[in-house]
Amino acid sequence: DMARQLGTIDTICACYDQLPDMERRVADFILQNRADVPHLSVRDIAKDSQTSGATVSRFVRHAGFDSFASMRLAIASEQAAGDDSVAEAATEISPRNIAGSLEYILETKVQELRSTVSQISADALERALDLIRACDTLCFAAVGNSIPVCANLAFKLGQIGRRAVCPTTTESMILASLSLRRTDVLFVVSASGYSRRLETIIDNAEDSDTPIVFVTSNPSSSLAARADVVLPVVSRDQLLAGGQFSSHVSPDFLVEALFLLLYASADDAREHARMERKSLGRDKESTPTLN
């Protein structure tokens, strides 16, 4: 069960964080002007991105293409096939065009989710589900605003009787990783695929023979290569406000899919959910008004 090859625009977004500064200029120009790229030359790209032909060539190779001509053809083919529909929509987010901006954001995120689904191998997803079903405790690791993605899944799993631990800080996650066991599973979420703190946590997991499930936009990263299961997600945040401001729409979609699949396959999930409602339901009951 092979995932579809990643599209050119999504490939550029995935490798963006690993590019040198000058090559990021080339990437920025192509991402912002992708509808025009099929009609441009290396000289045009270099001039408009204020770089050089050599920089454009290095960028092209980092993106996995032999030449700019092959990248240009791939972008043109994807546009013709409708795989990059945002190329024909609004080109920027502007408070002066709220309706157009909303359509642009929507189309970008829809394509992001479609690309994510195309990348996920059913076999890999099944392996991740098997590990989660069999483990004693699912332990989470993330940095920054990836932590809420983990907290969301941990809470949902708790509602259906799965033991899941998501500390509130990466430092606490490092401490928790010192107590990992072979019967646990470490669940890592990292858009970039690398962090020194995550490296420490993965070191501890390997020392304990703890299986690792890795969710990332950079499945070729050195840390992802150490995981037992890699679940790739696609991010197009670079097209909107830059990769620095990660929205995590696609990781949220993936963990939601994992939860729903676990819920559907667990015989006791509904009973645990009923118990959760019984335990916490009163908190949501309205208090009678005293006259």
C-alpha positions in Angstrom: 0.0 0.0 0.0 2.1 2.9 -1.3 1.2 6.6 -0.6 1.0 8.9 -3.6 4.2 10.9 -4.4 4.1 14.3 -2.8 3.2 17.2 -5.1 5.8 19.8 -6.0 4.4 22.7 -3.9 3.9 20.4 -0.9 7.5 19.1 -1.4 8.8 22.7 -1.3 6.8 23.4 1.9 8.1 20.2 3.5 11.8 21.0 2.9 11.5 24.8 3.5 12.9 24.8 7.0 16.0 22.9 5.9 16.9 25.4 3.1 19.7 28.0 3.4 18.5 31.6 3.5 19.2 32.4 -0.1 17.4 29.3 -1.3 14.4 30.2 0.8 14.2 33.4 -1.3 13.8 31.2 -4.3 11.2 29.0 -2.5 9.3 32.1 -1.4 9.1 33.4 -4.9 7.9 30.1 -6.4 5.3 29.6 -3.7 4.0 33.1 -4.1 4.0 33.0 -7.9 3.4 29.4 -8.6 0.8 30.1 -11.3 3.5 31.9 -13.3 6.4 29.5 -12.8 5.6 27.3 -15.8 6.3 30.3 -18.0 9.5 31.4 -16.3 13.2 30.5 -16.8 16.0 30.1 -14.3 17.2 33.6 -15.2 13.7 35.0 -14.5 13.5 33.2 -11.2 17.0 34.3 -10.1 16.3 37.9 -11.1 12.9 38.2 -9.4 14.1 36.4 -6.2 17.2 38.5 -6.1 19.5 35.5 -6.1 21.5 33.7 -8.8 21.1 30.9 -11.3 23.4 28.7 -9.1 21.2 29.3 -6.1 18.1 28.4 -8.1 19.8 25.2 -9.3 20.8 24.2 -5.7 17.3 24.9 -4.5 15.9 22.7 -7.3 18.1 19.8 -6.3 17.2 20.2 -2.6 13.6 19.9 -3.7 14.4 16.6 -5.3 14.5 17.6 -9.0 17.3 17.1 -11.5 16.7 20.4 -13.2 14.5 23.5 -13.1 12.9 22.3 -16.4 11.6 19.1 -14.6 10.3 21.1 -11.7 8.6 23.6 -14.0 7.0 20.7 -15.9 5.8 19.1 -12.7 4.2 22.3 -11.5 2.5 22.8 -14.9 1.2 19.2 -14.9 -0.2 19.5 -11.4 -1.9 22.7 -12.2 -3.4 21.2 -15.4 -4.6 18.2 -13.4 -6.2 20.4 -10.7 -3.8 19.3 -8.0 -2.9 22.9 -7.1 -6.3 24.6 -7.4 -5.2 27.5 -5.2 -2.9 28.6 -8.0 -5.9 30.0 -9.8 -7.6 31.5 -6.7 -6.7 34.6 -4.7 -3.0 35.1 -4.4 -2.8 36.6 -0.9 -4.6 37.2 2.3 -5.8 40.8 2.6 -8.1 42.6 5.0 -9.3 44.6 2.0 -10.7 41.4 0.4 -12.1 39.3 3.3 -14.3 37.1 1.1 -11.4 36.3 -1.3 -9.0 35.7 1.6 -11.4 33.2 3.2 -11.7 31.3 -0.1 -7.9 31.3 -0.4 -7.4 30.0 3.1 -10.1 27.4 2.6 -8.7 26.1 -0.7 -5.2 26.0 0.8 -6.3 24.0 3.8 -8.5 21.6 1.7 -5.6 20.9 -0.5 -3.4 20.4 2.5 -5.8 17.8 3.9 -6.2 16.0 0.6 -2.4 15.8 0.2 -2.1 14.5 3.8 -4.6 11.7 3.1 -2.7 10.8 -0.1 0.5 10.5 1.8 -0.7 8.2 4.6 -0.1 4.5 4.0 -2.9 2.3 5.3 -0.3 -0.2 6.4 1.5 2.4 8.5 -1.7 3.6 10.0 -2.7 0.0 10.9 0.7 -0.5 12.5 0.3 2.6 14.6 -3.2 1.5 15.7 -1.9 -1.9 16.6 0.8 -0.4 18.8 -1.6 1.9 20.5 -4.1 -0.8 21.2 -1.5 -3.1 22.7 0.4 -0.6 24.8 0.1 0.0 28.6 0.5 3.7 28.3 0.7 6.1 25.3 3.2 8.8 26.1 3.4 12.0 24.1 6.3 14.2 23.1 6.2 17.5 21.3 7.6 21.0 21.3 5.8 24.4 21.3 2.4 24.6 19.7 2.5 20.9 18.7 1.8 20.1 22.4 -1.9 20.9 22.1 -2.2 18.4 19.2 -1.0 15.7 21.7 -3.1 17.0 24.5 -6.2 16.7 22.3 -5.6 13.1 21.5 -4.6 12.2 25.1 -7.9 13.6 26.4 -10.0 11.8 23.8 -8.2 8.5 24.4 -8.9 9.0 28.2 -12.6 9.3 27.3 -12.6 5.8 25.9 -10.5 4.1 28.6 -7.0 4.3 27.0 -4.2 5.3 29.3 -2.5 8.3 27.8 0.0 10.8 29.3 0.7 14.2 27.9 2.8 16.5 30.2 2.2 20.2 29.6 5.8 21.1 28.8 8.6 19.5 26.8 10.8 19.5 29.9 8.2 17.4 31.8 8.0 15.1 28.7 11.8 14.5 29.0 11.3 13.5 32.7 8.5 11.2 31.8 10.6 9.6 29.1 13.0 8.4 31.7 10.3 6.1 33.0 9.3 4.6 29.6 8.9 0.9 29.4 8.9 -1.7 26.6 5.2 -2.1 26.9 4.5 1.7 26.4 4.4 3.6 23.1 6.0 7.1 22.5 3.9 9.3 20.3 5.8 12.2 18.8 4.4 15.2 16.9 6.9 17.4 15.2 6.3 19.5 12.0 10.0 20.1 11.3 11.0 16.6 12.3 13.8 17.7 14.6 14.4 19.2 18.0 17.3 18.6 20.5 14.8 18.1 23.2 12.9 15.5 21.1 16.2 13.9 20.3 16.8 13.4 24.1 13.3 11.9 24.5 13.8 9.5 21.6 17.2 8.5 23.0 15.4 7.5 26.2 12.7 5.6 24.4 15.3 3.6 22.5 17.2 2.9 25.7 13.9 1.4 27.0 13.0 -0.4 23.8 9.8 1.7 23.6 8.2 1.7 20.2 7.9 5.2 18.6 5.1 6.6 16.4 6.2 9.8 14.6 3.9 12.4 13.1 5.7 14.9 11.0 5.7 17.1 7.9 9.4 16.1 7.3 9.4 12.3 7.1 13.0 12.2 5.8 14.3 13.8 9.0 16.9 12.1 11.1 14.6 11.6 14.1 11.7 10.3 11.9 14.2 7.7 10.6 14.5 6.3 14.1 10.7 5.7 14.6 8.9 2.4 14.2 6.1 4.1 12.4 6.1 7.4 10.5 2.8 9.1 9.7 3.5 12.0 7.3 1.3 15.1 7.2 1.4 17.9 4.7 1.6 21.6 5.7 0.9 24.5 3.4 1.4 27.1 6.2 4.3 28.5 4.2 1.7 29.8 1.6 -0.3 31.7 4.2 1.7 33.3 7.0 4.9 31.4 6.8 5.9 28.1 8.4 6.8 29.9 11.7 3.0 30.1 12.4 2.0 26.5 12.3 -1.7 25.9 12.2 -1.6 22.1 12.7 -4.8 21.5 10.7 -3.3 18.3 9.1 -1.9 16.8 12.4 -5.2 17.5 14.1 -6.9 15.7 11.3 -4.6 12.8 11.6 -5.0 12.4 15.3 -8.8 12.7 14.9 -8.7 9.9 12.4 -6.6 7.8 14.7 -9.1 8.4 17.5 -12.1 7.5 15.4 -10.5 4.3 14.1 -9.6 3.3 17.7 -13.1 4.1 18.9 -14.7 2.1 16.1 -12.5 -0.9 16.8 -12.7 -1.0 20.6 -15.6 -3.1 22.0 -15.6 -1.3 25.3 -15.2 2.2 24.0 -18.9 3.1 24.2 -19.0 1.8 27.8 -16.1 4.0 28.8 -17.6 7.0 27.1 -20.9 6.3 29.0 -18.9 6.2 32.3 -17.1 9.4 31.4 -20.4 11.2 30.8 -21.7 9.8 34.1 -18.6 11.1 36.0 -18.4 14.5 34.4 -21.9 15.1 33.0 -23.2 16.9 36.1 -20.6 19.6 35.5 -22.5 20.6 32.4 -25.9 20.6 34.0 -27.5 24.0 34.5 -28.0 25.2 38.0 -31.6 26.1 38.9 -32.1 29.8 39.4 -33.1 30.7 42.9 -35.9 33.4 43.1 
